[in-house]
Amino acid sequence: MFGAMLLSSIVLSLLLSVAAQGPSIDRQIAFLVNSSSPQINYPTDFTQNIVPKPIHSHNDYWRQVPLLTALSLGVASVEADVWLFNGTLFVGHELAALTPNRTFSSLYVEPLMQILAMQNPKDYFTVNQTGVNGVFDMAGSIPLQLLVDIKTDGVETLPFVQAQLEPLRARGYLTTFTNGTLRESAITVVGTGNTPLDPVKALEPRDFFFDAPLNQLTDPSLNTTWGPGLSPLASVDWNIAVGWSGIGNISATQLGNLTQFVNDAHSLGIRARYWDLPGWPISARTAIWETLILSGVDWLNADDLEAAANF
């Protein structure tokens, strides 16, 4: 009690001393911020004031600071290309880009563990809390989507990806599908690239999901019942499924394909994404982004994250 009273008196004296310099509230705020007062700091303020946005950071590992750059802009989906060599998962777009220090664990798993530890402090305030806070302080219930693009043999690589996710799994940070129920948590991991469908189907419980083919969700030849418990995300190459360059008007056929595939996904409770979008000229990119948003696409695939975040 005495400590609290002492702290209050210190803060009050700070306020009064600043007030004596003039009536500016901005000056008082700046003074308190610079004083590092414990009354204006929060345990979970790592992502304070960052609003999450439905943007996917394509080839996120290309950024100068992978993961953190995306989070700083509110990007709620990131992608890592992984290659298996001698039991280690390396991250890079191609073989020539791989280095010993850039691993799936060092670039993604370990930083996420540190961030989520800050977002989920263990103290007497949270002792009875049953849920998990996500990476975004302003929207703790929104999961971060982590796409794992397997580049090496999928059947061989998948168990190693699963093993690398164990620290996140052990803390209850992974979205999980078990006994017919999907329970969202801080991170939703979705496999793409060479990720094998049948082994993902066989996972029980499942905390590693499959990126479904957006343009084939109604194709009976795939012999798969699609839904968010298997595939919370469905994606397709823009040039294959739609093909509009963004220059001139989109044709009725192209727009019909775009909206039909999105509607197919939504009818199954699946979120839709188009990748390999034209990035230049900027006017064409803007036209495509506008059309995607109007069509109800859930994730805006982007290489220029700042442009997408400010769109």
Secondary structure by P-SEA (a helix, b strand, c coil): caaaaaaaaaaaaaaaaaaaacccaaaaaaaaaaacccccccccccccccccccccccccccccccaaaaaaacccbbbbbbbbccccccccccccccccccccccccaaaaaaaaaaaccccccccccccccccccccccbbbbbbbbccccccccaaaaaaaaaaaaaacccccccccbbbbccbbbbbcccccccccccccccccccccccccccccccccccccccccbbbbcccccccccccccccaaaaaaaaaaaaaaaaacbbbbbccccccaaaaaaaaaaaaaaaccccccccaaaaaaac
